[in-house]
Amino acid sequence: MGLIIYLDTVLVPLSLFIMVGYHVYLWQCFKNKPSQTTIGIDSLRRKSWFLEVKEGDDKKSMLAVQSLRNAQMTTIFTASIAILVNLSLAALTNNSYNAGHLLSSAVFGSQSGKLSVLKFGSASFFLLASFLCSSIGLGFMIDSNFLINIASYEFSSWPAYTQTIFERGFFLALIGNRVLCITFPLLLWLLGPLPVGLSSVALVWGLYEFDFHGKSVTSSSNNATALR
């Protein structure tokens, strides 16, 4: 019993520390050297795209509507997954207490009543946080959609405000997506602390390959410039 509790109290906090610590590191890199991160490169490209829409004609405004629609569909998909998984988790809660005695081993971790509540509660909290961030981000995207179309005729009045709303929508949608990613290792906590530790390391490794792909892009561009 002591080993079971030991695995839960060590591996799960360590996994959360790895995932949260990675995103703190990513945020620092994004603020200091945005061109080295995929998120920073996307942000710079959106700003450039925003300026082109600002100086464009009605065709540019139509392109802005279509581009924002695709981003809104992605955000809606993330929010839908979060709330559906949360509802499924709530339906699974009652059955888990009845089957808890089948998972009583060190591999599956402790199945006590209080710890089971913590498992379901933490996963549900992150799922609801993901749904909330995605929903608010979707609202900002819809507002920026209207503002961009209005601004095509009166853009000199509020370009900074429109761009702020535009960036907030994408930023909150990104947070909702990342919180949903962090939730999946917590869902595996239902199967024990070992899957949490392994999945968190795999998640951070996968996100690192995605988030810092800009390093190779930047170095390739610099090498090409040097050869010229």
Secondary structure, DSSP 4 states (H G I P E B T S, - for coil): -HHHHHHHHHHHHHHHHHHHHHHHHHHHHHHH-GGGSHHHHHHHHHHHHHHHHHT--HHHHHHHHHHHHHHHHHHHHHHHHHHHHHHHHHHHHHHHHHTGGGG-BTTTB---HHHHHHHHHHHHHHHHHHHHHHHHHHHHHHHHHHHHHHHHHHTTT-HHHHHHHHHHHHHHHHHHHHHHHHHHHHHGGGG-HHHHHHHHHHHHHHHHHHHTHHHHHHHHHHHHHHH-
